[in-house]
Amino acid sequence: MLRLVAMFQGRVRQFPLTAGATATIGSSHENDFVMAFPGVSRRHATVTPSGDKAIVSDAGSKNRLVFRGQRRDSIELFPGDMVQIGRARVLLEKISSSDARIGIAIDAGSHSS
């Protein structure tokens, strides 16, 4: 199983990926993965996992995707690769399905009042 880990100034968001399903990434709550960080467009990108990699494609954002210092429209990420979306750094990780469930539970608990 793959997940994206978005990091910006000590804040971390984890997004487990579903094999074969395309998900949207952006600052708007209408996205599958909400990244309310500076420079992230309302609908910034899409991500599609495929086996041990994920394809991240820009969705017409102002800042595009930055991979290894270059602005790109589409990137093939493998575990350990990092892409910049807005000012956030986003890492692709390979994890066990039990780790994904724990991450979801922790993230859901951080939103309670």
Secondary structure, 3 states (H helix, E strand, C coil): CEEEEEEECCEEEEEECCCCCCEEEECCCCCCEECCCCCCCCCCEEEEEECCEEEEEECCCCCCEEECCEEECEEEECCCCEEEECCEEEEEEECCHHHHHHHHHHHHHCCCC
